[in-house]
């Protein structure tokens, strides 16, 4: 799992939200915000403030997608790959069985 501080920094950079503006919205100095963003652990109250300031729900990154394999894209891709291989093997088996059937008829 990617540390939440890295996710916050990436989101702020992507949206062009300056660190100084975020620090101001949180009521802290820019240096204090840099200290907060250096550590991978952020208190929930601070994370809520950051979420509100950046208009982004950072709590969503704590919910693992793997709890539901039907919505986990990595799990789904593995399942697709597995089933694709299985279909190829079954198609090959059908071809062999057709050939055996033809030989038995002859």
C-alpha positions in Angstrom: 0.0 0.0 0.0 1.3 3.4 -0.9 1.8 5.7 2.2 -0.9 8.3 2.5 1.6 11.2 2.6 2.8 10.2 -0.9 -0.8 10.0 -2.1 -1.5 13.5 -0.8 1.7 15.0 -2.3 0.9 13.3 -5.7 -2.7 14.6 -5.6 -1.7 18.1 -4.7 0.9 18.2 -7.4 -1.5 16.7 -10.0 -4.2 19.3 -9.2 -1.7 22.2 -9.0 -2.6 23.0 -5.4 0.4 24.8 -3.8 1.7 23.6 -0.5 1.6 27.1 0.9 -2.1 27.3 0.1 -2.8 24.0 1.8 -0.8 25.0 4.8 -2.8 28.2 5.0 -6.1 26.2 4.8 -4.9 24.0 7.6 -3.9 26.9 9.7 -0.2 25.8 10.0 3.1 27.0 8.6 4.4 25.6 5.3 7.4 24.1 7.2 4.9 22.3 9.6 3.0 20.9 6.6 6.3 19.7 5.0 7.0 17.9 8.3 3.5 16.3 8.3 4.0 15.2 4.7 7.4 13.6 5.5 5.8 10.9 7.6 3.6 8.1 6.3 1.3 8.3 9.2 -1.2 11.1 9.5 -3.8 11.5 12.2 -7.4 11.0 11.1 -8.3 14.5 12.2 -5.5 16.0 10.1 -6.4 13.7 7.2 -10.0 14.9 7.4 -8.7 18.5 7.2 -6.5 17.8 4.3 -9.3 16.0 2.5 -11.6 19.0 2.9 -8.9 21.4 1.8 -8.1 19.5 -1.3 -11.7 18.4 -1.9 -10.6 14.8 -2.1 -11.5 11.8 0.1 -8.1 10.4 1.2 -9.8 7.9 3.5 -10.7 5.8 0.4 -7.1 4.6 0.1 -7.5 2.7 3.4 -10.3 0.6 2.0 -8.7 -2.4 0.2 -10.3 -3.4 -3.0 -9.3 -7.0 -2.5 -12.0 -7.5 0.1 -14.3 -7.9 -2.9 -12.7 -9.9 -5.7 -15.4 -8.9 -8.1 -14.3 -5.2 -8.0 -10.6 -5.7 -7.6 -9.0 -4.9 -11.0 -5.9 -6.9 -10.3 -7.9 -10.0 -9.3 -10.1 -9.6 -12.3 -7.2 -9.4 -14.7 -5.7 -12.6 -13.2 -9.0 -14.3 -13.5 -9.3 -13.2 -17.2 -5.8 -14.5 -17.9 -6.6 -17.8 -16.2 -9.8 -18.3 -18.0 -8.3 -17.3 -21.4 -5.7 -20.0 -20.9 -8.3 -22.5 -19.9 -10.4 -21.8 -23.0 -7.4 -22.2 -25.2 -6.7 -25.6 -23.7 -10.4 -26.7 -24.0 -10.5 -25.6 -27.6 -7.4 -27.7 -28.3 -9.0 -30.7 -26.5 -12.1 -30.3 -28.6 -10.0 -30.4 -31.8 -8.3 -33.6 -30.6 -11.6 -35.2 -29.7 -13.0 -34.4 -33.1 -10.0 -36.0 -34.8 -10.3 -39.1 -32.6 -14.0 -39.2 -33.4 -13.3 -39.1 -37.1 -10.7 -41.9 -36.8 -13.2 -44.0 -34.9 -15.8 -43.5 -37.6 -13.3 -44.5 -40.3 
